[in-house]
């Protein structure tokens, strides 16, 4: 598809839709919209528009569809796969003005929220009413809930409470042709035709632009306990993960961290945290609920499993400050690694019991290619974030051979029953690896769906496939 550039006439028409104060068109003004958190990729849109309501989004989409202008939807720009990058230029539609929590329905345990609301602000608003929205990515303090929906984002508490797919009931969506639809119903059951809500979740802004989201809420647990377990090896820590569930316990969070990652957090943030000599891997384990006796019983079972898997030591956080410090280590690990070295981040996911083989294989591949890695992630879901560190690799090998090593990591992941991404999405950076997992039949189905929603291919082109 050949797209049109935005000339003065087209820009005037776009400006007429949203108003001059909602348009950015100079390189300096749009610089912040040319990148997200994906490594060092930079793509400038030609124009950024900031609509204020659904009618304006619909008008923009109708106009761009008629004039074959590519459109890139944009949330907070915290993505890690390049899904919100304007790789074909064109118009970027920023959803930052869609920042209202429209309703918290305490009777039905639901909320209606606009996509530009920061996830943590939404979580705190429902928590004030004794409710829980448990989808909390590491970037919850800055990411938008609309971006979470687009990327099917997760977070630590997915392990107990489920993914974002289980908390989105219905959405208002503007289609690429400008029509506005609701994808489903505000009900807990849905058996009325194809489930468009689930189809749109994780579609990375390629099928429509979400303008309202109806979420399910649950009662907020009132108590929790936090443990930090240390191990001599990555394999011992990862082997303990599946065993915890086999013992009949479902933690509210179960996170894996390598020693090097914690060292870099300490260095980056200046934390006064005592790392034991010889401890190479750590599990952060949280149990929550409303009955202290039940939580303690779960912790005792977990401790027995840890001891059986060569755990060195278990720290029980006994104050709120200590809990916050331990969680801070995990939540700031990504930015600490990023600030320390040239790196690339991959997002692997396998069945839980395969984690020891996955991490062992990642280290072996790195050894052969000459790169280091720092791994951490939501091990309770089998989701491991692999931060590949340049270390001693030459520039030539980093630029020319690293891709082969990453390919081997994904081949290993797929061979273990896993897939290419657990929560970061495919976007630009992962799409070349999709054929390692998916067949031409998959691609034909996806492209057919895309053509139905977006016949001119204008919405977020060049992403996923």
C-alpha positions as CSV (number, residue, x, y, z in Angstrom):
1,X,0.0,0.0,0.0
2,X,1.4,3.4,-1.0
3,X,0.6,6.0,1.6
4,X,0.3,9.7,1.2
5,X,2.4,12.3,2.9
6,X,0.7,15.0,4.9
7,X,0.9,18.2,2.9
8,X,-0.3,21.7,4.0
9,X,-3.8,21.0,2.7
10,X,-4.1,17.7,4.6
11,X,-2.6,19.2,7.7
12,X,-5.2,22.1,7.6
13,X,-8.0,19.5,7.5
14,X,-6.6,17.5,10.4
15,X,-6.1,20.7,12.4
16,X,-9.7,21.6,11.7
17,X,-10.9,18.4,13.4
18,X,-9.0,18.7,16.7
19,X,-8.1,22.4,16.9
20,X,-4.7,24.1,16.5
21,X,-3.8,23.6,20.2
22,X,-4.0,19.8,19.7
23,X,-1.6,19.6,16.8
24,X,2.2,19.2,16.8
25,X,4.0,19.4,13.5
26,X,7.6,20.6,14.0
27,X,10.5,18.2,14.6
28,X,11.2,19.8,18.0
29,X,7.6,19.5,19.2
30,X,7.2,15.8,18.1
31,X,10.6,14.6,19.2
32,X,9.2,13.0,22.4
33,X,6.8,11.0,20.2
34,X,9.5,9.6,17.9
35,X,10.6,6.8,20.4
36,X,9.3,4.7,23.2
37,X,11.3,2.5,25.6
38,X,12.5,0.1,22.9
39,X,16.2,0.2,22.8
40,X,17.4,3.1,20.5
41,X,14.7,3.1,17.7
42,X,13.6,6.5,16.5
43,X,10.8,7.2,13.9
44,X,9.3,10.6,13.6
45,X,5.6,10.9,12.7
46,X,4.8,13.8,10.4
47,X,2.1,15.2,12.6
48,X,0.9,14.4,16.2
49,X,-2.8,15.0,17.0
50,X,-4.3,14.9,20.5
51,X,-8.0,14.4,20.2
52,X,-10.2,14.9,23.2
53,X,-13.1,12.6,22.6
54,X,-14.3,9.6,20.5
55,X,-15.9,11.8,17.9
56,X,-12.6,13.5,17.1
57,X,-10.8,10.1,16.9
58,X,-13.5,8.8,14.5
59,X,-13.3,11.9,12.3
60,X,-9.5,11.6,12.2
61,X,-9.7,7.9,11.2
62,X,-12.3,8.6,8.5
63,X,-10.2,11.4,7.0
64,X,-7.0,9.3,7.1
65,X,-8.7,6.3,5.6
66,X,-10.1,8.4,2.8
67,X,-6.7,10.0,2.1
68,X,-4.5,6.9,2.7
69,X,-2.5,8.5,5.6
70,X,-0.9,6.0,7.9
71,X,-2.0,6.3,11.6
72,X,-0.1,5.3,14.7
73,X,-2.0,5.2,18.0
74,X,0.1,6.3,21.0
75,X,-0.3,5.8,24.7
76,X,2.3,6.7,27.3
77,X,5.3,5.5,25.2
78,X,6.5,2.9,27.7
79,X,6.4,0.0,25.2
80,X,9.3,-2.4,24.7
81,X,8.6,-3.7,21.2
82,X,8.2,-0.6,19.2
83,X,4.4,-1.0,18.8
84,X,3.8,2.8,19.1
85,X,6.5,3.9,16.7
86,X,5.5,5.7,13.5
87,X,7.6,3.7,11.1
88,X,5.7,5.0,8.1
89,X,5.5,8.6,9.3
90,X,2.0,9.9,8.8
91,X,-0.3,10.9,11.7
92,X,0.2,9.9,15.3
93,X,-2.9,9.9,17.4
94,X,-1.9,10.5,21.0
95,X,-4.5,9.3,23.6
96,X,-3.1,11.4,26.4
97,X,-6.2,13.6,26.8
98,X,-8.4,10.5,27.4
99,X,-7.4,10.5,31.0
100,X,-10.7,10.2,33.0
101,X,-12.0,7.4,35.2
102,X,-15.6,7.7,34.1
103,X,-17.3,5.4,36.7
104,X,-16.5,3.0,39.5
105,X,-19.5,0.8,39.8
106,X,-19.3,-0.7,43.3
107,X,-22.5,-2.6,43.0
108,X,-21.4,-4.6,40.0
109,X,-17.6,-4.5,40.7
110,X,-16.9,-2.8,37.4
111,X,-15.3,0.4,36.3
112,X,-15.4,2.4,33.0
113,X,-12.1,4.2,32.2
114,X,-10.6,6.1,29.4
115,X,-7.4,4.6,27.8
116,X,-5.1,7.5,28.8
117,X,-5.5,6.9,32.5
118,X,-2.2,5.9,34.2
119,X,-2.5,2.4,35.4
120,X,-1.4,3.1,39.0
121,X,-3.8,6.0,39.3
122,X,-6.6,3.7,38.4
123,X,-5.4,1.0,40.8
124,X,-5.3,3.5,43.6
125,X,-8.7,4.9,42.8
126,X,-10.4,1.5,43.1
127,X,-8.3,0.6,46.1
128,X,-9.8,3.5,48.0
129,X,-13.1,1.8,47.6
130,X,-11.7,-1.6,48.9
131,X,-11.4,-3.0,45.3
132,X,-8.6,-4.4,43.3
133,X,-7.5,-4.1,39.7
134,X,-4.6,-6.5,39.7
135,X,-2.9,-5.9,36.4
136,X,0.2,-4.0,37.4
137,X,3.1,-3.9,35.0
138,X,6.5,-2.7,36.2
139,X,5.8,0.7,34.5
140,X,2.4,1.1,36.3
141,X,3.4,4.5,37.5
142,X,3.6,5.9,34.0
143,X,2.0,3.5,31.5
144,X,-1.6,4.0,30.3
145,X,-4.3,1.4,30.7
146,X,-5.0,1.6,27.0
147,X,-1.5,0.6,26.2
148,X,-1.8,-2.3,28.6
149,X,-4.9,-3.5,26.7
150,X,-3.1,-3.1,23.4
151,X,-0.1,-5.2,24.4
152,X,-1.9,-7.6,26.7
153,X,0.4,-6.4,29.5
154,X,0.7,-8.4,32.6
155,X,2.7,-7.8,35.8
156,X,3.6,-9.7,39.0
157,X,0.1,-10.6,40.1
158,X,-1.1,-12.2,37.0
159,X,0.1,-15.5,38.5
160,X,-2.8,-15.5,41.0
161,X,-5.4,-13.2,39.5
162,X,-5.1,-13.8,35.8
163,X,-4.1,-11.7,32.8
164,X,-5.7,-8.5,31.6
165,X,-7.9,-10.6,29.3
166,X,-9.8,-11.6,32.4
167,X,-10.5,-8.0,33.5
168,X,-11.7,-6.3,30.3
169,X,-15.4,-6.9,29.7
170,X,-16.2,-4.4,27.0
171,X,-14.6,-1.6,25.0
172,X,-15.6,1.3,22.8
173,X,-13.4,1.2,19.7
174,X,-13.0,3.4,16.7
175,X,-12.3,1.3,13.6
176,X,-9.8,2.4,10.9
177,X,-12.7,3.4,8.7
178,X,-14.1,5.7,11.3
179,X,-17.1,3.6,12.6
180,X,-17.5,3.4,16.4
181,X,-18.5,0.1,18.0
182,X,-18.7,-1.5,21.4
183,X,-16.9,-4.9,21.3
184,X,-19.1,-6.8,23.7
185,X,-21.2,-6.4,26.8
186,X,-20.8,-5.4,30.4
187,X,-21.4,-8.9,31.6
188,X,-19.3,-11.7,33.1
189,X,-20.5,-14.2,30.5
190,X,-20.4,-13.7,26.8
191,X,-21.6,-16.3,24.2
192,X,-23.0,-14.0,21.5
193,X,-21.0,-14.4,18.4
194,X,-17.2,-13.9,18.0
195,X,-15.6,-12.3,21.0
196,X,-14.3,-9.0,19.6
197,X,-13.2,-7.8,23.0
198,X,-10.7,-10.6,23.3
199,X,-9.6,-10.2,19.7
200,X,-8.8,-6.5,20.2
201,X,-6.8,-7.2,23.4
202,X,-3.2,-7.7,22.4
203,X,-3.8,-6.5,18.8
204,X,-1.2,-3.7,19.4
205,X,-3.4,-0.9,17.9
206,X,-3.6,-2.6,14.5
207,X,-7.3,-3.2,14.4
208,X,-8.9,-0.2,16.1
209,X,-8.3,2.6,18.6
210,X,-9.8,2.0,22.1
211,X,-11.6,5.0,23.5
212,X,-13.4,3.5,26.6
213,X,-12.7,0.3,28.6
214,X,-15.0,-1.5,31.0
215,X,-13.0,-3.5,33.5
216,X,-13.9,-6.1,36.1
217,X,-12.8,-5.5,39.7
218,X,-12.5,-7.8,42.7
219,X,-12.4,-7.3,46.4
220,X,-9.0,-6.1,47.6
221,X,-7.1,-8.5,49.9
222,X,-6.4,-6.9,53.2
223,X,-3.3,-8.9,54.3
224,X,-0.1,-10.1,52.6
225,X,3.3,-11.6,53.4
226,X,6.5,-11.2,51.4
227,X,9.5,-13.6,51.2
228,X,12.8,-13.2,49.5
229,X,14.6,-16.6,49.0
230,X,18.2,-16.9,47.8
231,X,19.8,-19.8,45.9
232,X,23.2,-20.9,44.8
233,X,22.1,-21.3,41.2
234,X,19.5,-20.1,38.7
235,X,18.5,-23.7,38.0
236,X,17.7,-24.4,41.7
237,X,15.6,-21.2,41.9
238,X,13.7,-21.9,38.7
239,X,13.1,-25.5,39.7
240,X,11.4,-24.4,42.9
241,X,8.8,-22.4,41.0
242,X,6.8,-25.2,39.6
243,X,7.2,-27.2,42.9
244,X,5.4,-24.4,44.8
245,X,2.3,-24.8,42.7
246,X,2.5,-28.6,42.9
247,X,2.5,-28.2,46.7
248,X,-1.0,-26.6,46.4
249,X,-0.1,-23.0,46.9
250,X,-0.8,-20.1,44.5
251,X,1.2,-17.1,45.5
252,X,-0.1,-13.6,44.6
253,X,3.4,-12.9,43.1
254,X,6.3,-15.1,42.2
255,X,9.3,-13.2,40.7
256,X,12.8,-14.4,39.6
257,X,15.9,-12.2,39.8
258,X,19.5,-12.8,39.1
259,X,22.2,-11.5,41.4
260,X,23.7,-9.3,38.7
261,X,20.3,-7.5,38.3
262,X,20.1,-6.8,42.0
263,X,23.7,-5.6,42.0
264,X,22.9,-3.1,39.3
265,X,19.8,-1.9,41.1
266,X,21.9,-1.3,44.2
267,X,24.4,0.6,42.2
268,X,21.8,2.6,40.2
269,X,19.5,3.5,43.1
270,X,22.0,3.5,46.0
271,X,20.1,1.0,48.0
272,X,21.6,-0.3,51.2
273,X,20.6,-3.9,50.6
274,X,22.8,-6.7,51.9
275,X,23.5,-9.3,49.2
276,X,24.8,-12.6,50.6
277,X,28.1,-13.9,49.3
278,X,27.4,-16.8,47.0
279,X,23.8,-16.1,46.4
280,X,23.3,-16.1,42.6
281,X,19.5,-16.2,42.2
282,X,16.5,-15.0,44.1
283,X,12.7,-15.6,44.3
284,X,10.4,-12.8,45.5
285,X,7.3,-14.6,46.8
286,X,4.1,-12.9,48.0
287,X,1.0,-14.5,49.5
288,X,-2.1,-12.4,50.1
289,X,-5.7,-12.8,51.3
290,X,-8.0,-11.9,54.2
291,X,-7.0,-14.6,56.8
292,X,-3.6,-14.3,58.4
293,X,-3.6,-18.0,59.5
294,X,-4.2,-19.1,55.9
295,X,-1.4,-16.9,54.6
296,X,1.0,-18.2,57.3
297,X,0.1,-21.8,56.4
298,X,0.8,-21.0,52.7
299,X,4.2,-19.5,53.6
300,X,5.1,-22.6,55.7
301,X,4.3,-24.8,52.7
302,X,6.4,-22.5,50.4
303,X,9.3,-22.6,52.9
304,X,9.3,-26.4,52.9
305,X,9.4,-26.4,49.1
306,X,12.3,-23.9,49.1
307,X,14.3,-26.0,51.5
308,X,13.8,-29.0,49.3
309,X,15.3,-27.1,46.4
310,X,18.5,-26.1,48.1
311,X,17.4,-22.6,49.2
312,X,20.2,-20.8,51.1
313,X,18.1,-18.4,53.1
314,X,14.6,-16.9,53.3
315,X,14.1,-13.3,54.4
316,X,10.5,-12.6,55.6
317,X,9.8,-8.9,55.2
318,X,8.3,-7.9,58.6
319,X,7.6,-4.2,58.0
320,X,5.9,-2.2,55.2
321,X,9.2,-0.4,54.5
322,X,11.0,-3.7,54.0
323,X,8.3,-4.9,51.6
324,X,8.5,-1.7,49.7
325,X,12.3,-2.0,49.4
326,X,12.2,-5.5,48.1
327,X,9.5,-4.6,45.6
328,X,11.5,-1.6,44.6
329,X,14.4,-3.8,43.7
330,X,12.2,-5.9,41.3
331,X,10.3,-2.9,39.8
332,X,13.4,-0.8,39.0
333,X,15.5,-3.7,37.6
334,X,14.7,-2.9,34.0
335,X,15.7,0.8,34.2
336,X,18.8,-0.2,36.2
337,X,20.0,-2.7,33.6
338,X,19.2,-0.2,30.8
339,X,21.3,2.5,32.5
340,X,24.3,0.2,33.0
341,X,25.1,-1.2,29.5
342,X,24.2,-1.5,25.9
343,X,21.5,-4.1,25.8
344,X,18.6,-5.8,24.1
345,X,15.6,-7.1,25.9
346,X,13.7,-10.2,24.9
347,X,10.5,-11.4,26.4
348,X,10.3,-15.2,26.6
349,X,7.6,-17.4,28.1
350,X,7.5,-21.2,28.7
351,X,5.5,-23.6,30.8
352,X,6.7,-23.1,34.4
353,X,8.4,-26.5,34.7
354,X,10.6,-25.7,31.7
355,X,12.2,-22.6,33.3
356,X,15.4,-24.4,34.5
357,X,16.1,-25.6,30.9
358,X,15.3,-22.2,29.5
359,X,17.7,-20.2,31.7
360,X,20.4,-22.8,31.4
361,X,20.1,-22.7,27.6
362,X,20.1,-18.9,27.5
363,X,23.4,-18.9,29.4
364,X,24.9,-21.6,27.2
365,X,23.9,-19.7,24.0
366,X,25.4,-16.5,25.5
367,X,28.6,-18.2,26.2
368,X,29.0,-19.4,22.6
369,X,28.2,-16.0,21.1
370,X,30.1,-13.9,23.7
371,X,27.3,-11.9,25.2
372,X,26.2,-11.8,28.8
373,X,22.6,-11.7,30.1
374,X,20.7,-10.6,33.1
375,X,17.4,-12.5,33.5
376,X,14.4,-11.6,35.7
377,X,10.7,-11.8,35.4
378,X,7.4,-13.3,36.3
379,X,8.5,-16.8,36.8
380,X,5.2,-17.8,38.3
381,X,3.8,-17.5,34.8
382,X,6.9,-19.0,33.1
383,X,7.7,-15.4,31.8
384,X,11.4,-14.6,31.8
385,X,12.7,-11.2,30.6
386,X,16.2,-11.8,29.0
387,X,18.4,-8.7,29.0
388,X,21.2,-9.3,26.6
389,X,24.3,-7.4,27.6
390,X,27.0,-6.5,25.1
391,X,29.8,-7.2,27.6
392,X,32.9,-8.3,25.6
393,X,31.2,-8.6,22.2
394,X,32.9,-6.7,19.4
395,X,30.8,-4.1,17.7
396,X,30.9,-6.2,14.5
397,X,29.6,-9.3,16.4
398,X,27.0,-7.3,18.2
399,X,25.7,-5.8,15.0
400,X,26.0,-9.0,12.8
401,X,26.0,-12.1,14.9
402,X,23.7,-11.2,17.9
403,X,20.6,-11.8,15.8
404,X,21.7,-15.5,15.4
405,X,22.0,-15.8,19.1
406,X,18.6,-14.3,19.8
407,X,17.1,-16.6,17.1
408,X,18.6,-19.6,19.1
409,X,17.0,-18.3,22.3
410,X,13.6,-18.2,20.6
411,X,14.1,-21.6,19.0
412,X,14.9,-23.0,22.5
413,X,11.8,-21.2,23.9
414,X,9.5,-22.7,21.2
415,X,11.1,-26.1,21.6
416,X,10.2,-26.0,25.3
417,X,6.5,-25.3,24.5
418,X,6.8,-21.5,24.8
419,X,6.2,-18.6,22.5
420,X,7.9,-15.3,21.4
421,X,6.4,-12.8,23.9
422,X,4.6,-13.1,27.2
423,X,3.6,-9.5,27.7
424,X,5.7,-7.0,25.8
425,X,4.1,-7.7,22.4
426,X,5.6,-8.2,18.9
427,X,5.5,-4.7,17.5
428,X,8.6,-4.0,15.3
429,X,11.4,-5.8,17.0
430,X,10.0,-9.3,17.4
431,X,8.0,-9.7,14.1
432,X,11.0,-11.3,12.3
433,X,11.0,-14.1,14.8
434,X,7.3,-15.0,14.5
435,X,7.8,-17.7,11.8
436,X,9.8,-19.7,14.4
437,X,6.5,-20.4,16.1
438,X,3.7,-19.7,13.7
439,X,2.9,-21.2,10.3
440,X,1.8,-19.6,7.0
441,X,-1.8,-20.6,8.0
442,X,-1.5,-18.4,11.1
443,X,-0.2,-15.4,9.0
444,X,-3.0,-15.9,6.4
445,X,-5.7,-15.8,9.2
446,X,-4.1,-12.7,10.8
447,X,-3.8,-10.9,7.6
448,X,-7.4,-11.7,6.7
449,X,-8.6,-10.3,10.0
450,X,-6.5,-7.2,9.5
451,X,-8.0,-6.7,6.0
452,X,-11.6,-6.9,7.4
453,X,-10.9,-4.3,10.1
454,X,-8.6,-2.1,8.0
455,X,-9.1,-2.6,4.3
456,X,-6.6,0.2,3.4
457,X,-4.0,-1.0,5.9
458,X,-3.6,2.5,7.4
459,X,-3.7,1.7,11.1
460,X,-0.3,1.0,12.7
461,X,1.1,-0.6,9.6
462,X,4.3,-2.7,9.7
463,X,3.6,-4.2,13.2
464,X,3.3,-7.8,14.3
465,X,3.7,-9.3,10.7
